[in-house]
Amino acid sequence: QVQVVESGGGLVQPGGSLRLSCAASLSIFRFYGMAWYRQAPGKQRELVAHITSGGSTNYAASVKGRFTISRDGAKNTVYLQMNSLKPEDTAVYYCNANRSGNTYWGQGTQVTVSS
């Protein structure tokens, strides 16, 4: 059974940094596109960042230049480095693994940006 498990969320002050991790129990992790989504209260889930199996990345306009997505094939793990955090980044962050129509979600990790 595929498992996708996020970690690293928490409370941080505006301007601070956090790094989220997502470990995937995928034997063929290297073939999967990986993404981070987020959902704030009362809002729809939105794509934050995506990284292809080949390492190409794209970002939501709201986080470009502040967030960095990366992946470590040896650890079957994808990361989201978040810098210069703003209160509007507060949300539950979800990891997603996708390939050929197969998609898997983690349970989410809460990120709260507040003074």
C-alpha positions in Angstrom: 0.0 0.0 0.0 1.3 3.4 -1.0 1.9 5.8 1.9 2.6 9.5 1.7 3.5 11.2 5.0 4.2 14.9 5.6 6.1 16.4 8.5 7.6 19.7 9.5 4.7 21.9 10.0 4.2 24.3 12.9 3.9 27.8 14.1 6.3 30.4 12.8 6.4 34.2 12.9 6.0 36.3 9.8 9.3 36.4 7.9 10.4 33.1 9.3 11.2 29.8 7.6 10.0 26.2 7.7 10.9 23.1 5.8 8.3 20.5 5.1 9.2 16.9 4.3 7.1 14.3 2.5 8.2 10.6 2.6 6.6 8.3 0.0 6.6 4.6 0.2 6.9 4.3 -3.6 9.2 1.7 -5.0 9.2 3.7 -8.2 9.4 7.1 -6.5 11.8 8.3 -9.1 9.1 8.1 -11.8 6.5 10.1 -9.9 5.8 13.8 -10.1 5.5 15.2 -6.6 3.7 18.3 -5.5 2.7 20.4 -2.5 -0.8 21.7 -2.2 -2.4 23.8 0.5 -5.8 24.6 1.8 -6.7 27.5 4.0 -9.9 27.6 6.0 -12.9 28.4 3.7 -10.8 28.2 0.5 -10.2 25.6 -2.2 -7.1 23.5 -2.2 -4.4 25.1 -4.4 -1.2 23.9 -6.0 1.8 25.5 -4.4 4.7 23.8 -6.1 5.4 20.8 -8.4 8.5 18.8 -9.3 8.6 16.3 -12.2 10.5 13.0 -12.1 13.2 14.8 -14.1 13.5 17.6 -11.6 11.7 20.4 -13.4 9.8 22.7 -11.1 7.0 25.2 -11.2 5.4 27.4 -8.5 2.3 29.3 -7.8 2.8 33.0 -8.4 2.2 33.7 -4.7 5.2 31.7 -3.5 7.6 32.1 -6.4 11.0 33.3 -5.1 10.1 32.4 -1.5 9.5 28.6 -1.6 11.7 25.9 -3.1 10.7 22.3 -3.9 13.3 19.6 -4.1 13.5 15.8 -4.1 15.9 13.2 -2.8 15.5 9.9 -4.7 17.7 8.0 -2.3 15.3 8.8 0.5 12.0 8.8 -1.5 11.4 12.2 0.0 10.3 15.6 -1.4 10.9 18.9 0.5 9.3 22.3 0.5 11.6 25.0 1.9 9.5 28.0 2.8 11.2 31.3 3.5 9.8 34.8 4.1 6.6 33.3 5.4 3.5 35.5 5.4 0.3 35.2 7.4 -1.5 34.3 4.2 0.7 31.2 3.9 -1.3 29.8 6.8 -2.9 26.5 5.7 -2.8 22.8 5.8 -0.2 21.6 3.4 -0.6 18.4 1.5 1.9 16.3 -0.4 0.8 14.6 -3.6 2.4 11.9 -5.7 1.2 11.5 -9.2 2.0 9.4 -12.3 -0.1 8.2 -15.2 -3.4 9.0 -13.6 -2.5 7.4 -10.3 -2.5 10.0 -7.5 -1.8 9.7 -3.8 -2.3 12.2 -1.0 -0.8 12.6 2.5 -2.8 13.5 5.5 -1.6 17.1 5.6 0.5 19.2 8.0 -0.6 22.5 9.5 1.5 25.6 8.9 0.5 28.7 10.9 2.2 32.0 10.3 1.4 34.4 13.1 3.0 36.8 15.6 
